[in-house]
Amino acid sequence: MYNVAQVIDEKCTAKKGCRLCIMYCPEANCLDLNVTKMVAEVNIDRCKGCELCVVVCDAAKHHAIVMQAVSASGHLMAKKGESAALGQAYQG
């Protein structure tokens, strides 16, 4: 079990110009702007669970991103999984 980022649409302020999570995400094409809803959107298959987007979003005082547990089979779970250590998500 591991964590992936999940955006809370009601709290996301991307429509007002904030796209910090998209800019700071180290994984290409992981966080993108959903132009229909004008909110950040996570590609679960690409998210490594580094939580950098959560840190950036919380620093901006939006609190629009939470970490959600994912099972080994790729299904979202109700409880939070363990966090990756700094840099652990990108080790080979």
PyMOL commands that set and color helices and strands:
alter all, ss='L'
color gray80, all
select helices_A, chain A and resi 14-16+20-24+52-59+88-90
alter helices_A, ss='H'
color red, helices_A
select strands_A, chain A and resi 2-7+31-34+39-42+65-70
alter strands_A, ss='S'
color yellow, strands_A
deselect
rebuild
show_as cartoon
